[in-house]
Amino acid sequence: MTKLKWGMIGGGEGSQIGPAHRLGAQADGLFEFTAGALDHRADAGRAYAQTLGIAPDRAYGDWQEMLAGEKDRADRVDLVTVATPNATHFQITKAFLEAGFNVLCEKPMTMTVEEGEEIVRVAEKTGKICAVNYCYSAYPMVRQARAMVRAGELGKVRLVVTNFSHGHHGDATDADNPRVRWRYDPAMAGVSGQFADCGIHALHMAGFIADDEVQTLSADFASTISSRVLEDDAMVNFRMAGGTVGRLWTSSVAIGRQHGFDIQIFGETGGLRWASEQPNQLIYTPVGGRTQIIEKGEGGLHADAQRLSRVSIAHPEGFPLAVANIYCDLADAIRGELRDGLPNAADGVRSMAAVYAAVASAKEHGAWVDARPPMFR
Ligand code: NAI
């Protein structure tokens, strides 16, 4: 099978998420890194792309140059990853979809609900794939959890409790560091800080595993470091369309918590627990029974979890391979085999609607508000 051609925008040298995309896209030999506009500094982007093996004529200075250079090529890229800062996602994603490219956009997909709905419409109209990198949903044991829920192994899901709380912005003496400060500045980050950055991963995961959609929410936002305009801590209660009750805590000042993403699913006949820092184990307790550890790679897993387990049982697998699982599903989707778990533009706009709902609720002292995008009400 010939490799698909892949290009990336952003993710330049020293970026946080760039390496995970490069490892993920190339882990299975499905994609060939062919084109890129990797940096906001044109020369640095061109130079770095070439050190990564991209031909000089496809090492672009910016995304407009990449769009112009790729769109009429017979061997144009099959997939474009958008891994730039949040405020640029909408413009770049829309332009590439309209030109007939498949796109994998980083989260949050857009800055507003209206932009998110526009992306959903453009993807529908062009028939192109617009995936969103909710990569935690591609860990094998998260897929196992979802498959167990779908198979009825927990009965009806009553309650989901999830946290994405770390302590990496908890040092008040570091609050003015430009790499930290922009995240809490509305001019750079938009309407929400920590909830839009990390909370939406947890919210997506809750819906993904419970196989349900968030419908209403009530939020309490706090800026625990007084110089911050946007929240660095949020508690969000939510209700899903199918009746599932949700509780979500996200924070960046929880000193001592590292990555801090975990989720518990409580059903009528059993409970599950998964944590991103121990991603290869899923803890399962049937009602009235003993707690069990389900290991990635063991026999008897659901097919989706088995398919995405790369190395044999007890060998660690981690974040870049979860991103690689997103690329595996994308490769299948580009070749016409649609993958059910692949997070898409609808997931992206649902997150934006939840962010705006949480901001509105927090301003109204936790009033319950509709968390759905207008297009899905
Ligand atoms: P970063 O600031 O570390 O790197 C951004 C990169 O994009 C830099 O190389 C910069 O030069 C380049 N860039 C900026 N503007 C550009 C433009 N107009 N054209 C081309 N390149 C441009 O940012 P980081 O942390 O890598 O985040 C990037 C995106 O990835 C964000 O949207 C963030 O929310 C998301 N992210 C997602 C994660 C996940 O788990 N899915 C984890 C970390 C980040």
Residues whose N, C-alpha, C, O or C-beta is under 5 A from the ligand:
A	BS01	NAI	I9 G10 G11 G12 E13 G14 S15 Q16 I17 G18 A37 L38 D39 H40 R41 A83 T84 P85 N86 T88 E106 K107 P108 N133 C135
